[in-house]
Structures are given as C-alpha cells and as structure tokens.
Amino acid sequence: MLYPDNAGKMSWNRLHQEAHFLPCRRPSTIRWAVEFVNRVQAGQTVPMTSRTKAAARATQPDDPAAAADRAARLRGFFACYVATKGGATDPRIEQAFTAVPREPVAGPGPWQIRVPDGPYIPTPDDDPAYLYQDWLVALDAARGINIGEAGLHARCLDALALRDGEEVLHVGAGAGYYTAVIAHLVGPSGRVHAFEIDAELAERARRNLAHLPGVHVHARSGIGDGLPPADAVYVNASAVGPSWSWLDALRTGGRLMFPLHAPGGYGAMLRVTRPSHGPAWPATFVSTAGFIACEGLQDQAAGRRLAAAFAGGGWQEVRSLRTDDAPDGTCWFAGEGWWLSTEAADDGTIRVRR
Ligand SMILES: C[S@@+](CC[C@H](N)C(=O)[O-])C[C@H]1O[C@@H](n2cnc3c(N)ncnc32)[C@H](O)[C@@H]1O
C-alpha cells in the first residue's frame, strides 16, 4: 500500500517503508509504481491524483479469497510487529493479535487516523492495510475516541499475564477490539466483562463481540458497585487514582492495570497486584501512556499534582501501592487513602504466574 504524506504527496520514504504492502501483480500497477519511484527518486513530488488513488485501490484484489488471504497476511505481520514493539515475552500475545480482525471494529472505511499530538487525517480509501498499522484509528474523531495503539496494548496485556479460564473486567471497551484480544487470551473457558459508558459504542461492541460466548458487554460505567469478582481488571481510560471498586473486585493474586495520569496529559500504565493480606500491594509502571479520561475518576487538583509528579521523574522506581494512610519517605505520590512507594511490598507470596 502506498501512502500520501501529511501534505497529500507521495514521498520516497513512505514508499520505501510501505512497499512490502504492494502485492498486486497487475501490469498497470507495476508500470505505475516504477514510474512513481523514478519520479520520486528524481526529486519530483507526486500529488494524490485520481490515477494515484486508482493505482492504490488496484492493490486490493477483487477475488474475495485473495482479499481474505491478503488481509490475513497483513494481520500476521501487524501482530508480529506490535508484539515485538511491545517487548511481549508470551508468544500468545502475537497469536491473539493474529487471530482478531480489526475491520469489523473499525467499521467501513475510509478511516480517520490520528497523527501523534496532531490532527486526524483521512485514509484515501478503504484498503485494510491502513488498519494494520500501529497507529490510532478513530472510533469517534469528534470526541477523540480511538482504537488504541496496538504496540502499547501488546506490552500491557503481556504484563497483565492473562491465563486460560480467567475472568477479566475490561473498562473502556470502545467498539471491542481489545476485548476480543483479551477473550482470545483467556480462551473459551474464560470470561470477559466489557464496560463501555457510551451507549452507541457499547452497542457497536455488543455487535462486534456477539460471536464470543464468554464476553458480556455492559453499557454502563466500569466504576462503582456491582462489578463482578475478577482475576484481572484492564482499564483503557485515564484516572488520577485507582477506583476502590477495581481494587475490591480483584481476587487474591489478581492484577489491575490502568493509565495513571491527569486528564488530557500523559502518564504511565500502572500494574497493581492484590496481595493475600496487608496494605502493601506490589505495583510497578509498565509503559508511558496517554488515554482519554475515565468518567467519574477525575479531579483537577489531584491531576495537577500528578502531572507535577510525572514531570519530576522517578516514577520508574515505584514498587508498591499502599492502602494505609501513612505515606513515608519512600512515597512517590499520595492520593486519598492510597499512595505509591518506591519500597517493594513485603508480601513475597504473590507472583504473576504465566
Ligand atoms: C481510549 S477509548 C478506548 C477504546 C478501546 N479500548 C480501544 O482501544 O479500542 C476509552 C473508552 O473509555 C470509555 N470510558 C470512559 N470512561 C468510562 C467509564 N467510567 N466506564 C466505562 N467506559 C468509560 C470511553 O467512552 C471510550 O470509549
């Protein structure tokens, strides 16, 4: 697949990066590609004309079997790329990304792609190659709601170490792409409760996940009373602290992962493990992250303090979350009734098993 750059022109760098997505053997496409490369190498720019778009479209086979085969190859490479980028150590992460198609979740193309810290740009057509890139694909561009970056989720899901048969709460499910990845990781004997506060997205998720019997979509907030007990809670919207309802839902040895940061900013994904006893919970940051805000867990003053704490550094040293109210000299950040310590939890009995 050939891409325009931000100015709508073809560039040699883009062609060089993406040329492996040009599987079409049609003479007209090959002739066009050769001419295109020669012009770019000669320093000429090639605007997005209708011919350029037509040539790009021609890379999509008409035959449904060939199109499915191409989509599977795109997905396989994408899975390998994001698992490698995320440093995933569990081979099931790549398998899960290989197994779950993105087309139904993204809906019909063309799609809106979010440039990091920039605007959305439209894809020129509905070639699925645009969906198998490690970038943000809009679910609702007007509200800044996207299918999140797969490399980040590969890293986080690897660190969450989900196992066959486990029960997972997925908070902020969007249209259900990562819910399906989670369902693959816990297998047919596992269960996933997907919470999505936006009614329209929840309905999309329900449709997209209807073929997975272990998945239940709840069109409601993933915070508050009535959360089922779980082995893991995976949150995809940012909070200025953990919800007590998430911590309460966890079984002993259960893991919570959520993006800790101020609304509209950046912070990091925190993994917290429920100990068998005591107020010290093993906790560590897994990756930097920036998510849209989790409704119900925002507090401007706490957000400002959190942003200052991240700006001050040292977050990589955090080793435990404390649920007593006595922050000591090891405190990196204190919320209300909880704080993060650079000292490891002394409950050595909890290990994240694979
Ligand atoms: C960054 S989007 C992620 C969507 C999805 N995980 C993905 O990557 O495709 C975050 C989602 O969280 C939802 N959300 C925000 N606050 C929520 C809450 N309290 N409970 C459930 N969903 C919430 C938003 O409506 C949005 O769809």
The ligand as an ORCA input file, in Angstrom:
! r2SCAN-3c Opt
* xyz 0 1
  C      -9.381      5.471     24.648
  S     -11.009      4.827     24.393
  C     -10.507      3.129     24.227
  C     -11.413      2.265     23.427
  C     -10.929      0.831     23.260
  N     -10.312      0.293     24.448
  C      -9.963      0.717     22.106
  O      -8.750      0.909     22.287
  O     -10.442      0.387     21.013
  C     -11.660      4.889     26.051
  C     -13.097      4.479     26.192
  O     -13.427      4.528     27.572
  C     -14.773      4.898     27.695
  N     -14.999      5.324     29.094
  C     -14.637      6.485     29.709
  N     -14.982      6.460     31.000
  C     -15.570      5.262     31.231
  C     -16.132      4.651     32.396
  N     -16.169      5.256     33.595
  N     -16.652      3.404     32.265
  C     -16.650      2.758     31.060
  N     -16.149      3.299     29.936
  C     -15.590      4.533     30.022
  C     -14.948      5.955     26.622
  O     -16.319      6.132     26.261
  C     -14.087      5.372     25.487
  O     -14.856      4.612     24.616
*
